[in-house]
Amino acid sequence: MTIFITTLGFLFVFAWLALRVYPRIGLMDRPKKYGLKRAPIPYPGGLAIYLAFLVSFLTFIPANPITLSVFFGASLLVLVSFVDDRIGLPPALRLFVQFISGSILVYGGVGVTSITNPFGGTFPLDTVMFGSLAVFSALVTVLWLMVMVNAFNWVDGVPGMASSIAFVSSLILFLLSIRPGFHYLDQTLAITLSIIIMALSLGFLVFDFPKPRMIMGDTGSMFLGFLLAVTALISGGKIATTILVLGFPMLDFAWVILRRIRKGQSPFKGDLMHFHHRLLKAGFSQQKVVIFFAMSSLIFGLLALGLHTEGKLIALVAILVFMAGLAWALLYRK
């Protein structure tokens, strides 16, 4: 409780400062650029999220190779994302920085050593070594981080979505981490990070739930995606659970990339064809879109708590079928 209240308190302090300081120094969004008819608001609020995290991190998390790699990897990502929010950076450079952040984690000892086979057994990832580096483990770790970071960045197309989904995801990871007799690894760090993420995301939701008073930007959405990716890894590889909680955003992420490649476009060229954009075009308000995604994540997250790997795979297929049917209905709705 102390960790949650402290983090939440500092988030409110830094967000309050951002609301008052940002307009004076020109850190505001550009609504006309995206065809929005409203006054500019403070942006990127993700800096307040990072600063609140920094205070809690230094207060509650002891320094060791793993935690230091989380700190430096996250800080690098936030720094470059902040610059990208202000002036825009090439996609290749952003991906390179994400790769470096993931590599820092691997160097610090964060990684996944095996993947559970839904039909029984596991797929070991530490059988091919390059010196002391487990090649496949490192590749999967970095790829997982990059997918999570970009999926959270893309889901931030509606204010409040990234923060609400991050809260639900961290809540599920927290509930899974405190389950007695379920883990072979110490869950202290995973529990602490889950609590910090819950406080950060819930606190910022106060400021960016439609109608937003502040936008987190890539600085916030990528940072939250990074923290969730790390928490899933250090808690013992809860990748399947995290994917199920983020079923809609993850499937939307994969579908958008495939659709853009099929049309000969760059996978990183933005458009308004994400699933949440289709809901908005169908007449849903921003508030309803945020609630829909948050409740969907909560429902599938609670299911994940009671399912084994094969059950999670079936549930993910069910999400895919439901999402495809809903997308078809939205596409042909007058």
PyMOL commands that set and color helices and strands:
alter all, ss='L'
color gray80, all
select helices_A, chain A and resi 2-25+31-34+46-60+65-87+91-108+135-155+161-177+188-208+217-234+239-245+247-262+275-281+286-305+309-331
alter helices_A, ss='H'
color red, helices_A
select strands_A, chain A and resi 114-116+122-124+129-130+133-134
alter strands_A, ss='S'
color yellow, strands_A
deselect
rebuild
show_as cartoon
